[in-house]
């Protein structure tokens, strides 16, 4: 029984690392290629400021996810960020805005919208403190 719990815990921690690294990399790209992201910022928002702020919080959230004392807060922060940037994804899909590195296909842009819910659910897994014994505690 203990080895099953250990495997589940280690798998969850592996996925935590994957999410953290992926989000950090995406955050860094906001600073390396801000014009790519600025294209999809809806008109009411300042494009480059929005890109830099979201990139900063992606990097911060990814790092925070890996630090036990702040990982729960970081997970909630990432959930908030994923919700906050969703209008840009909708704007990109509605206006068929090309982004380098993503195949230019409006159907693909629309199909990737539900992926935001997957990211939210993934981050939600880490809104509970967990330990190798399989106990978790919800933190709000």
Phi and psi in radians as a Rosetta constraint file:
Dihedral C 1 N 2 CA 2 C 2 CIRCULARHARMONIC -1.113 0.35
Dihedral N 2 CA 2 C 2 N 3 CIRCULARHARMONIC -0.650 0.35
Dihedral C 2 N 3 CA 3 C 3 CIRCULARHARMONIC -1.208 0.35
Dihedral N 3 CA 3 C 3 N 4 CIRCULARHARMONIC -0.545 0.35
Dihedral C 3 N 4 CA 4 C 4 CIRCULARHARMONIC -1.156 0.35
Dihedral N 4 CA 4 C 4 N 5 CIRCULARHARMONIC -0.766 0.35
Dihedral C 4 N 5 CA 5 C 5 CIRCULARHARMONIC -1.112 0.35
Dihedral N 5 CA 5 C 5 N 6 CIRCULARHARMONIC -0.765 0.35
Dihedral C 5 N 6 CA 6 C 6 CIRCULARHARMONIC -1.048 0.35
Dihedral N 6 CA 6 C 6 N 7 CIRCULARHARMONIC -0.738 0.35
Dihedral C 6 N 7 CA 7 C 7 CIRCULARHARMONIC -1.108 0.35
Dihedral N 7 CA 7 C 7 N 8 CIRCULARHARMONIC -0.759 0.35
Dihedral C 7 N 8 CA 8 C 8 CIRCULARHARMONIC -1.099 0.35
Dihedral N 8 CA 8 C 8 N 9 CIRCULARHARMONIC -0.732 0.35
Dihedral C 8 N 9 CA 9 C 9 CIRCULARHARMONIC -1.124 0.35
Dihedral N 9 CA 9 C 9 N 10 CIRCULARHARMONIC -0.806 0.35
Dihedral C 9 N 10 CA 10 C 10 CIRCULARHARMONIC -1.166 0.35
Dihedral N 10 CA 10 C 10 N 11 CIRCULARHARMONIC -0.620 0.35
Dihedral C 10 N 11 CA 11 C 11 CIRCULARHARMONIC -1.130 0.35
Dihedral N 11 CA 11 C 11 N 12 CIRCULARHARMONIC -0.779 0.35
Dihedral C 11 N 12 CA 12 C 12 CIRCULARHARMONIC -1.084 0.35
Dihedral N 12 CA 12 C 12 N 13 CIRCULARHARMONIC -0.689 0.35
Dihedral C 12 N 13 CA 13 C 13 CIRCULARHARMONIC -1.218 0.35
Dihedral N 13 CA 13 C 13 N 14 CIRCULARHARMONIC -0.603 0.35
Dihedral C 13 N 14 CA 14 C 14 CIRCULARHARMONIC -1.080 0.35
Dihedral N 14 CA 14 C 14 N 15 CIRCULARHARMONIC -0.809 0.35
Dihedral C 14 N 15 CA 15 C 15 CIRCULARHARMONIC -1.162 0.35
Dihedral N 15 CA 15 C 15 N 16 CIRCULARHARMONIC -0.536 0.35
Dihedral C 15 N 16 CA 16 C 16 CIRCULARHARMONIC -1.065 0.35
Dihedral N 16 CA 16 C 16 N 17 CIRCULARHARMONIC -0.825 0.35
Dihedral C 16 N 17 CA 17 C 17 CIRCULARHARMONIC -1.086 0.35
Dihedral N 17 CA 17 C 17 N 18 CIRCULARHARMONIC -0.714 0.35
Dihedral C 17 N 18 CA 18 C 18 CIRCULARHARMONIC -1.095 0.35
Dihedral N 18 CA 18 C 18 N 19 CIRCULARHARMONIC -0.824 0.35
Dihedral C 18 N 19 CA 19 C 19 CIRCULARHARMONIC -1.068 0.35
Dihedral N 19 CA 19 C 19 N 20 CIRCULARHARMONIC -0.809 0.35
Dihedral C 19 N 20 CA 20 C 20 CIRCULARHARMONIC -1.056 0.35
Dihedral N 20 CA 20 C 20 N 21 CIRCULARHARMONIC -0.848 0.35
Dihedral C 20 N 21 CA 21 C 21 CIRCULARHARMONIC -1.136 0.35
Dihedral N 21 CA 21 C 21 N 22 CIRCULARHARMONIC -0.759 0.35
Dihedral C 21 N 22 CA 22 C 22 CIRCULARHARMONIC -1.052 0.35
Dihedral N 22 CA 22 C 22 N 23 CIRCULARHARMONIC -0.773 0.35
Dihedral C 22 N 23 CA 23 C 23 CIRCULARHARMONIC -1.187 0.35
Dihedral N 23 CA 23 C 23 N 24 CIRCULARHARMONIC -0.664 0.35
Dihedral C 23 N 24 CA 24 C 24 CIRCULARHARMONIC -1.103 0.35
Dihedral N 24 CA 24 C 24 N 25 CIRCULARHARMONIC -0.782 0.35
Dihedral C 24 N 25 CA 25 C 25 CIRCULARHARMONIC -1.075 0.35
Dihedral N 25 CA 25 C 25 N 26 CIRCULARHARMONIC -0.807 0.35
Dihedral C 25 N 26 CA 26 C 26 CIRCULARHARMONIC -1.074 0.35
Dihedral N 26 CA 26 C 26 N 27 CIRCULARHARMONIC -0.731 0.35
Dihedral C 26 N 27 CA 27 C 27 CIRCULARHARMONIC -1.049 0.35
Dihedral N 27 CA 27 C 27 N 28 CIRCULARHARMONIC -0.735 0.35
Dihedral C 27 N 28 CA 28 C 28 CIRCULARHARMONIC -1.092 0.35
Dihedral N 28 CA 28 C 28 N 29 CIRCULARHARMONIC -0.687 0.35
Dihedral C 28 N 29 CA 29 C 29 CIRCULARHARMONIC -1.116 0.35
Dihedral N 29 CA 29 C 29 N 30 CIRCULARHARMONIC -0.396 0.35
Dihedral C 29 N 30 CA 30 C 30 CIRCULARHARMONIC -1.106 0.35
Dihedral N 30 CA 30 C 30 N 31 CIRCULARHARMONIC -0.501 0.35
Dihedral C 30 N 31 CA 31 C 31 CIRCULARHARMONIC -1.595 0.35
Dihedral N 31 CA 31 C 31 N 32 CIRCULARHARMONIC -0.488 0.35
Dihedral C 31 N 32 CA 32 C 32 CIRCULARHARMONIC -1.391 0.35
Dihedral N 32 CA 32 C 32 N 33 CIRCULARHARMONIC -0.630 0.35
Dihedral C 32 N 33 CA 33 C 33 CIRCULARHARMONIC -2.348 0.35
Dihedral N 33 CA 33 C 33 N 34 CIRCULARHARMONIC 1.006 0.35
Dihedral C 33 N 34 CA 34 C 34 CIRCULARHARMONIC -1.059 0.35
Dihedral N 34 CA 34 C 34 N 35 CIRCULARHARMONIC -0.523 0.35
Dihedral C 34 N 35 CA 35 C 35 CIRCULARHARMONIC -1.098 0.35
Dihedral N 35 CA 35 C 35 N 36 CIRCULARHARMONIC -0.521 0.35
Dihedral C 35 N 36 CA 36 C 36 CIRCULARHARMONIC -1.131 0.35
Dihedral N 36 CA 36 C 36 N 37 CIRCULARHARMONIC -0.745 0.35
Dihedral C 36 N 37 CA 37 C 37 CIRCULARHARMONIC -1.375 0.35
Dihedral N 37 CA 37 C 37 N 38 CIRCULARHARMONIC -0.590 0.35
Dihedral C 37 N 38 CA 38 C 38 CIRCULARHARMONIC -1.056 0.35
Dihedral N 38 CA 38 C 38 N 39 CIRCULARHARMONIC -0.527 0.35
Dihedral C 38 N 39 CA 39 C 39 CIRCULARHARMONIC -1.050 0.35
Dihedral N 39 CA 39 C 39 N 40 CIRCULARHARMONIC -0.534 0.35
Dihedral C 39 N 40 CA 40 C 40 CIRCULARHARMONIC -1.739 0.35
Dihedral N 40 CA 40 C 40 N 41 CIRCULARHARMONIC 0.044 0.35
Dihedral C 40 N 41 CA 41 C 41 CIRCULARHARMONIC -1.304 0.35
Dihedral N 41 CA 41 C 41 N 42 CIRCULARHARMONIC 2.147 0.35
Dihedral C 41 N 42 CA 42 C 42 CIRCULARHARMONIC -1.024 0.35
Dihedral N 42 CA 42 C 42 N 43 CIRCULARHARMONIC 2.566 0.35
Dihedral C 42 N 43 CA 43 C 43 CIRCULARHARMONIC -0.859 0.35
Dihedral N 43 CA 43 C 43 N 44 CIRCULARHARMONIC -0.619 0.35
Dihedral C 43 N 44 CA 44 C 44 CIRCULARHARMONIC -1.159 0.35
Dihedral N 44 CA 44 C 44 N 45 CIRCULARHARMONIC -0.250 0.35
Dihedral C 44 N 45 CA 45 C 45 CIRCULARHARMONIC -1.841 0.35
Dihedral N 45 CA 45 C 45 N 46 CIRCULARHARMONIC 2.581 0.35
Dihedral C 45 N 46 CA 46 C 46 CIRCULARHARMONIC -1.258 0.35
Dihedral N 46 CA 46 C 46 N 47 CIRCULARHARMONIC 2.058 0.35
Dihedral C 46 N 47 CA 47 C 47 CIRCULARHARMONIC -0.994 0.35
Dihedral N 47 CA 47 C 47 N 48 CIRCULARHARMONIC -1.021 0.35
Dihedral C 47 N 48 CA 48 C 48 CIRCULARHARMONIC -1.258 0.35
Dihedral N 48 CA 48 C 48 N 49 CIRCULARHARMONIC -0.631 0.35
Dihedral C 48 N 49 CA 49 C 49 CIRCULARHARMONIC -1.058 0.35
Dihedral N 49 CA 49 C 49 N 50 CIRCULARHARMONIC -0.785 0.35
Dihedral C 49 N 50 CA 50 C 50 CIRCULARHARMONIC -1.060 0.35
Dihedral N 50 CA 50 C 50 N 51 CIRCULARHARMONIC -0.727 0.35
Dihedral C 50 N 51 CA 51 C 51 CIRCULARHARMONIC -1.125 0.35
Dihedral N 51 CA 51 C 51 N 52 CIRCULARHARMONIC -0.825 0.35
Dihedral C 51 N 52 CA 52 C 52 CIRCULARHARMONIC -1.166 0.35
Dihedral N 52 CA 52 C 52 N 53 CIRCULARHARMONIC -0.705 0.35
Dihedral C 52 N 53 CA 53 C 53 CIRCULARHARMONIC -1.139 0.35
Dihedral N 53 CA 53 C 53 N 54 CIRCULARHARMONIC -0.812 0.35
Dihedral C 53 N 54 CA 54 C 54 CIRCULARHARMONIC -1.151 0.35
Dihedral N 54 CA 54 C 54 N 55 CIRCULARHARMONIC -0.671 0.35
Dihedral C 54 N 55 CA 55 C 55 CIRCULARHARMONIC -1.092 0.35
Dihedral N 55 CA 55 C 55 N 56 CIRCULARHARMONIC -0.748 0.35
Dihedral C 55 N 56 CA 56 C 56 CIRCULARHARMONIC -1.032 0.35
Dihedral N 56 CA 56 C 56 N 57 CIRCULARHARMONIC -0.807 0.35
Dihedral C 56 N 57 CA 57 C 57 CIRCULARHARMONIC -1.276 0.35
Dihedral N 57 CA 57 C 57 N 58 CIRCULARHARMONIC -0.455 0.35
Dihedral C 57 N 58 CA 58 C 58 CIRCULARHARMONIC -1.153 0.35
Dihedral N 58 CA 58 C 58 N 59 CIRCULARHARMONIC -0.817 0.35
Dihedral C 58 N 59 CA 59 C 59 CIRCULARHARMONIC -1.086 0.35
Dihedral N 59 CA 59 C 59 N 60 CIRCULARHARMONIC -0.821 0.35
Dihedral C 59 N 60 CA 60 C 60 CIRCULARHARMONIC -1.061 0.35
Dihedral N 60 CA 60 C 60 N 61 CIRCULARHARMONIC -0.771 0.35
Dihedral C 60 N 61 CA 61 C 61 CIRCULARHARMONIC -1.124 0.35
Dihedral N 61 CA 61 C 61 N 62 CIRCULARHARMONIC -0.717 0.35
Dihedral C 61 N 62 CA 62 C 62 CIRCULARHARMONIC -1.110 0.35
Dihedral N 62 CA 62 C 62 N 63 CIRCULARHARMONIC -0.768 0.35
Dihedral C 62 N 63 CA 63 C 63 CIRCULARHARMONIC -1.122 0.35
Dihedral N 63 CA 63 C 63 N 64 CIRCULARHARMONIC -0.810 0.35
Dihedral C 63 N 64 CA 64 C 64 CIRCULARHARMONIC -1.056 0.35
Dihedral N 64 CA 64 C 64 N 65 CIRCULARHARMONIC -0.592 0.35
Dihedral C 64 N 65 CA 65 C 65 CIRCULARHARMONIC -1.064 0.35
Dihedral N 65 CA 65 C 65 N 66 CIRCULARHARMONIC -0.447 0.35
Dihedral C 65 N 66 CA 66 C 66 CIRCULARHARMONIC -1.623 0.35
Dihedral N 66 CA 66 C 66 N 67 CIRCULARHARMONIC -0.079 0.35
Dihedral C 66 N 67 CA 67 C 67 CIRCULARHARMONIC -1.840 0.35
Dihedral N 67 CA 67 C 67 N 68 CIRCULARHARMONIC 1.930 0.35
Dihedral C 67 N 68 CA 68 C 68 CIRCULARHARMONIC -0.893 0.35
Dihedral N 68 CA 68 C 68 N 69 CIRCULARHARMONIC -0.707 0.35
Dihedral C 68 N 69 CA 69 C 69 CIRCULARHARMONIC -1.200 0.35
Dihedral N 69 CA 69 C 69 N 70 CIRCULARHARMONIC -0.339 0.35
Dihedral C 69 N 70 CA 70 C 70 CIRCULARHARMONIC -2.163 0.35
Dihedral N 70 CA 70 C 70 N 71 CIRCULARHARMONIC 0.085 0.35
Dihedral C 70 N 71 CA 71 C 71 CIRCULARHARMONIC -1.111 0.35
Dihedral N 71 CA 71 C 71 N 72 CIRCULARHARMONIC -0.610 0.35
Dihedral C 71 N 72 CA 72 C 72 CIRCULARHARMONIC -1.170 0.35
Dihedral N 72 CA 72 C 72 N 73 CIRCULARHARMONIC -0.809 0.35
Dihedral C 72 N 73 CA 73 C 73 CIRCULARHARMONIC -1.085 0.35
Dihedral N 73 CA 73 C 73 N 74 CIRCULARHARMONIC -0.680 0.35
Dihedral C 73 N 74 CA 74 C 74 CIRCULARHARMONIC -1.119 0.35
Dihedral N 74 CA 74 C 74 N 75 CIRCULARHARMONIC -0.692 0.35
Dihedral C 74 N 75 CA 75 C 75 CIRCULARHARMONIC -1.094 0.35
Dihedral N 75 CA 75 C 75 N 76 CIRCULARHARMONIC -0.783 0.35
Dihedral C 75 N 76 CA 76 C 76 CIRCULARHARMONIC -1.117 0.35
Dihedral N 76 CA 76 C 76 N 77 CIRCULARHARMONIC -0.659 0.35
Dihedral C 76 N 77 CA 77 C 77 CIRCULARHARMONIC -1.107 0.35
Dihedral N 77 CA 77 C 77 N 78 CIRCULARHARMONIC -0.731 0.35
Dihedral C 77 N 78 CA 78 C 78 CIRCULARHARMONIC -1.133 0.35
Dihedral N 78 CA 78 C 78 N 79 CIRCULARHARMONIC -0.697 0.35
Dihedral C 78 N 79 CA 79 C 79 CIRCULARHARMONIC -1.032 0.35
Dihedral N 79 CA 79 C 79 N 80 CIRCULARHARMONIC -0.803 0.35
Dihedral C 79 N 80 CA 80 C 80 CIRCULARHARMONIC -1.057 0.35
Dihedral N 80 CA 80 C 80 N 81 CIRCULARHARMONIC -0.736 0.35
Dihedral C 80 N 81 CA 81 C 81 CIRCULARHARMONIC -1.118 0.35
Dihedral N 81 CA 81 C 81 N 82 CIRCULARHARMONIC -0.771 0.35
Dihedral C 81 N 82 CA 82 C 82 CIRCULARHARMONIC -1.069 0.35
Dihedral N 82 CA 82 C 82 N 83 CIRCULARHARMONIC -0.616 0.35
Dihedral C 82 N 83 CA 83 C 83 CIRCULARHARMONIC -1.259 0.35
Dihedral N 83 CA 83 C 83 N 84 CIRCULARHARMONIC -0.723 0.35
Dihedral C 83 N 84 CA 84 C 84 CIRCULARHARMONIC -1.135 0.35
Dihedral N 84 CA 84 C 84 N 85 CIRCULARHARMONIC -0.606 0.35
Dihedral C 84 N 85 CA 85 C 85 CIRCULARHARMONIC -1.547 0.35
Dihedral N 85 CA 85 C 85 N 86 CIRCULARHARMONIC -0.099 0.35
Dihedral C 85 N 86 CA 86 C 86 CIRCULARHARMONIC -1.013 0.35
Dihedral N 86 CA 86 C 86 N 87 CIRCULARHARMONIC -0.676 0.35
Dihedral C 86 N 87 CA 87 C 87 CIRCULARHARMONIC -0.999 0.35
Dihedral N 87 CA 87 C 87 N 88 CIRCULARHARMONIC -0.578 0.35
Dihedral C 87 N 88 CA 88 C 88 CIRCULARHARMONIC -1.152 0.35
Dihedral N 88 CA 88 C 88 N 89 CIRCULARHARMONIC -0.677 0.35
Dihedral C 88 N 89 CA 89 C 89 CIRCULARHARMONIC -1.154 0.35
Dihedral N 89 CA 89 C 89 N 90 CIRCULARHARMONIC -0.693 0.35
Dihedral C 89 N 90 CA 90 C 90 CIRCULARHARMONIC -1.132 0.35
Dihedral N 90 CA 90 C 90 N 91 CIRCULARHARMONIC -0.775 0.35
Dihedral C 90 N 91 CA 91 C 91 CIRCULARHARMONIC -1.048 0.35
Dihedral N 91 CA 91 C 91 N 92 CIRCULARHARMONIC -0.747 0.35
Dihedral C 91 N 92 CA 92 C 92 CIRCULARHARMONIC -1.083 0.35
Dihedral N 92 CA 92 C 92 N 93 CIRCULARHARMONIC -0.754 0.35
Dihedral C 92 N 93 CA 93 C 93 CIRCULARHARMONIC -1.191 0.35
Dihedral N 93 CA 93 C 93 N 94 CIRCULARHARMONIC -0.764 0.35
Dihedral C 93 N 94 CA 94 C 94 CIRCULARHARMONIC -1.163 0.35
Dihedral N 94 CA 94 C 94 N 95 CIRCULARHARMONIC -0.618 0.35
Dihedral C 94 N 95 CA 95 C 95 CIRCULARHARMONIC -1.807 0.35
Dihedral N 95 CA 95 C 95 N 96 CIRCULARHARMONIC 0.097 0.35
Dihedral C 95 N 96 CA 96 C 96 CIRCULARHARMONIC 0.886 0.35
Dihedral N 96 CA 96 C 96 N 97 CIRCULARHARMONIC 0.910 0.35
Dihedral C 96 N 97 CA 97 C 97 CIRCULARHARMONIC -1.502 0.35
Dihedral N 97 CA 97 C 97 N 98 CIRCULARHARMONIC 2.137 0.35
Dihedral C 97 N 98 CA 98 C 98 CIRCULARHARMONIC -1.301 0.35
Dihedral N 98 CA 98 C 98 N 99 CIRCULARHARMONIC 2.466 0.35
Dihedral C 98 N 99 CA 99 C 99 CIRCULARHARMONIC -2.242 0.35
Dihedral N 99 CA 99 C 99 N 100 CIRCULARHARMONIC 2.269 0.35
Dihedral C 99 N 100 CA 100 C 100 CIRCULARHARMONIC -1.020 0.35
Dihedral N 100 CA 100 C 100 N 101 CIRCULARHARMONIC 2.386 0.35
Dihedral C 100 N 101 CA 101 C 101 CIRCULARHARMONIC 1.594 0.35
Dihedral N 101 CA 101 C 101 N 102 CIRCULARHARMONIC -0.174 0.35
Dihedral C 101 N 102 CA 102 C 102 CIRCULARHARMONIC -2.064 0.35
Dihedral N 102 CA 102 C 102 N 103 CIRCULARHARMONIC 2.187 0.35
Dihedral C 102 N 103 CA 103 C 103 CIRCULARHARMONIC -0.926 0.35
Dihedral N 103 CA 103 C 103 N 104 CIRCULARHARMONIC 2.329 0.35
Dihedral C 103 N 104 CA 104 C 104 CIRCULARHARMONIC -1.367 0.35
Dihedral N 104 CA 104 C 104 N 105 CIRCULARHARMONIC 1.681 0.35
Dihedral C 104 N 105 CA 105 C 105 CIRCULARHARMONIC -2.685 0.35
Dihedral N 105 CA 105 C 105 N 106 CIRCULARHARMONIC 1.976 0.35
Dihedral C 105 N 106 CA 106 C 106 CIRCULARHARMONIC -1.047 0.35
Dihedral N 106 CA 106 C 106 N 107 CIRCULARHARMONIC -0.623 0.35
Dihedral C 106 N 107 CA 107 C 107 CIRCULARHARMONIC -1.078 0.35
Dihedral N 107 CA 107 C 107 N 108 CIRCULARHARMONIC -0.684 0.35
Dihedral C 107 N 108 CA 108 C 108 CIRCULARHARMONIC -1.124 0.35
Dihedral N 108 CA 108 C 108 N 109 CIRCULARHARMONIC -0.726 0.35
Dihedral C 108 N 109 CA 109 C 109 CIRCULARHARMONIC -1.059 0.35
Dihedral N 109 CA 109 C 109 N 110 CIRCULARHARMONIC -0.717 0.35
Dihedral C 109 N 110 CA 110 C 110 CIRCULARHARMONIC -1.228 0.35
Dihedral N 110 CA 110 C 110 N 111 CIRCULARHARMONIC -0.719 0.35
Dihedral C 110 N 111 CA 111 C 111 CIRCULARHARMONIC -1.141 0.35
Dihedral N 111 CA 111 C 111 N 112 CIRCULARHARMONIC -0.461 0.35
Dihedral C 111 N 112 CA 112 C 112 CIRCULARHARMONIC -1.444 0.35
Dihedral N 112 CA 112 C 112 N 113 CIRCULARHARMONIC -0.166 0.35
Dihedral C 112 N 113 CA 113 C 113 CIRCULARHARMONIC -0.998 0.35
Dihedral N 113 CA 113 C 113 N 114 CIRCULARHARMONIC -0.789 0.35
Dihedral C 113 N 114 CA 114 C 114 CIRCULARHARMONIC -1.124 0.35
Dihedral N 114 CA 114 C 114 N 115 CIRCULARHARMONIC -0.296 0.35
Dihedral C 114 N 115 CA 115 C 115 CIRCULARHARMONIC -1.075 0.35
Dihedral N 115 CA 115 C 115 N 116 CIRCULARHARMONIC -0.441 0.35
Dihedral C 115 N 116 CA 116 C 116 CIRCULARHARMONIC -1.063 0.35
Dihedral N 116 CA 116 C 116 N 117 CIRCULARHARMONIC -0.658 0.35
Dihedral C 116 N 117 CA 117 C 117 CIRCULARHARMONIC -1.143 0.35
Dihedral N 117 CA 117 C 117 N 118 CIRCULARHARMONIC -0.616 0.35
Dihedral C 117 N 118 CA 118 C 118 CIRCULARHARMONIC -1.122 0.35
Dihedral N 118 CA 118 C 118 N 119 CIRCULARHARMONIC -0.757 0.35
Dihedral C 118 N 119 CA 119 C 119 CIRCULARHARMONIC -1.101 0.35
Dihedral N 119 CA 119 C 119 N 120 CIRCULARHARMONIC -0.714 0.35
Dihedral C 119 N 120 CA 120 C 120 CIRCULARHARMONIC -1.093 0.35
Dihedral N 120 CA 120 C 120 N 121 CIRCULARHARMONIC -0.803 0.35
Dihedral C 120 N 121 CA 121 C 121 CIRCULARHARMONIC -1.109 0.35
Dihedral N 121 CA 121 C 121 N 122 CIRCULARHARMONIC -0.699 0.35
Dihedral C 121 N 122 CA 122 C 122 CIRCULARHARMONIC -1.083 0.35
Dihedral N 122 CA 122 C 122 N 123 CIRCULARHARMONIC -0.843 0.35
Dihedral C 122 N 123 CA 123 C 123 CIRCULARHARMONIC -1.121 0.35
Dihedral N 123 CA 123 C 123 N 124 CIRCULARHARMONIC -0.606 0.35
Dihedral C 123 N 124 CA 124 C 124 CIRCULARHARMONIC -1.055 0.35
Dihedral N 124 CA 124 C 124 N 125 CIRCULARHARMONIC -0.524 0.35
Dihedral C 124 N 125 CA 125 C 125 CIRCULARHARMONIC -0.974 0.35
Dihedral N 125 CA 125 C 125 N 126 CIRCULARHARMONIC -0.468 0.35
Dihedral C 125 N 126 CA 126 C 126 CIRCULARHARMONIC -1.780 0.35
Dihedral N 126 CA 126 C 126 N 127 CIRCULARHARMONIC 0.254 0.35
Dihedral C 126 N 127 CA 127 C 127 CIRCULARHARMONIC -1.501 0.35
Dihedral N 127 CA 127 C 127 N 128 CIRCULARHARMONIC 0.126 0.35
Dihedral C 127 N 128 CA 128 C 128 CIRCULARHARMONIC -2.158 0.35
Dihedral N 128 CA 128 C 128 N 129 CIRCULARHARMONIC 2.385 0.35
Dihedral C 128 N 129 CA 129 C 129 CIRCULARHARMONIC -1.311 0.35
Dihedral N 129 CA 129 C 129 N 130 CIRCULARHARMONIC 2.254 0.35
Dihedral C 129 N 130 CA 130 C 130 CIRCULARHARMONIC -2.160 0.35
Dihedral N 130 CA 130 C 130 N 131 CIRCULARHARMONIC 2.842 0.35
Dihedral C 130 N 131 CA 131 C 131 CIRCULARHARMONIC -2.501 0.35
Dihedral N 131 CA 131 C 131 N 132 CIRCULARHARMONIC 2.939 0.35
Dihedral C 131 N 132 CA 132 C 132 CIRCULARHARMONIC -1.073 0.35
Dihedral N 132 CA 132 C 132 N 133 CIRCULARHARMONIC -0.328 0.35
Dihedral C 132 N 133 CA 133 C 133 CIRCULARHARMONIC -1.372 0.35
Dihedral N 133 CA 133 C 133 N 134 CIRCULARHARMONIC -0.091 0.35
Dihedral C 133 N 134 CA 134 C 134 CIRCULARHARMONIC 1.601 0.35
Dihedral N 134 CA 134 C 134 N 135 CIRCULARHARMONIC 0.016 0.35
Dihedral C 134 N 135 CA 135 C 135 CIRCULARHARMONIC -1.442 0.35
Dihedral N 135 CA 135 C 135 N 136 CIRCULARHARMONIC 2.459 0.35
Dihedral C 135 N 136 CA 136 C 136 CIRCULARHARMONIC -2.382 0.35
Dihedral N 136 CA 136 C 136 N 137 CIRCULARHARMONIC 2.675 0.35
Dihedral C 136 N 137 CA 137 C 137 CIRCULARHARMONIC -2.294 0.35
Dihedral N 137 CA 137 C 137 N 138 CIRCULARHARMONIC 2.188 0.35
Dihedral C 137 N 138 CA 138 C 138 CIRCULARHARMONIC -1.298 0.35
Dihedral N 138 CA 138 C 138 N 139 CIRCULARHARMONIC 2.319 0.35
Dihedral C 138 N 139 CA 139 C 139 CIRCULARHARMONIC -2.065 0.35
Dihedral N 139 CA 139 C 139 N 140 CIRCULARHARMONIC 2.231 0.35
